[in-house]
Amino acid sequence: MVMLKDPSKKYRRFKPLELPNRQWPSKTIDKVPRWLATDLRDGNQSLVDPMDGEQKWRYFQMLVKLGYKEIEVSFPSSGPTDYDFTRRLVTTP
């Protein structure tokens, strides 16, 4: 699967609503939104089969390979797995 260089080109721009007494309906998105992965952020403890540190590491590497520039990684104080994973990211070049 090939990711689009500019995903915003996939869709046509919508026609803004004409509501003179309102500000936001007439606003349009003029640039591509930032894409951010939050899969590794927190909530791992709510999964039936939570990821261990090595699985999180491989998932992180996959997100980087996919081209994500911003990745929220964990909530280190939630437990040893997230703390160790975050520490690994900080100390690995």
C-alpha positions, 0 to 999 in steps of 0.5 A, a space after each residue: 500500500 502506498 501512502 499519498 504524499 498529500 492526502 488532502 488531494 483525495 477529496 474535493 473541497 466542500 462549499 462553505 455554508 453562508 451564515 452571515 451571523 456565524 463565524 465558523 461555518 464559513 471557514 475552510 481548511 486551507 492546508 493539510 492537517 497534521 497526522 499524529 499517531 496516538 496508538 502507543 500513548 496510553 490505554 494499553 492497560 485496557 486491552 485484553 492482551 496488552 502489548 509488552 515492551 518489545 511489541 510496542 518497540 516494533 509498533 513504534 518502528 512500523 509507525 516511523 517506517 510508515 512516515 509518521 513525524 509525530 507519535 505520542 508514545 506512552 504515559 510512563 507513570 502508568 506502569 513499568 512497561 510504559 516507563 521502560 518503553 519510554 526510557 528505551 525511546 529516550 536512550 536509543 539513537 
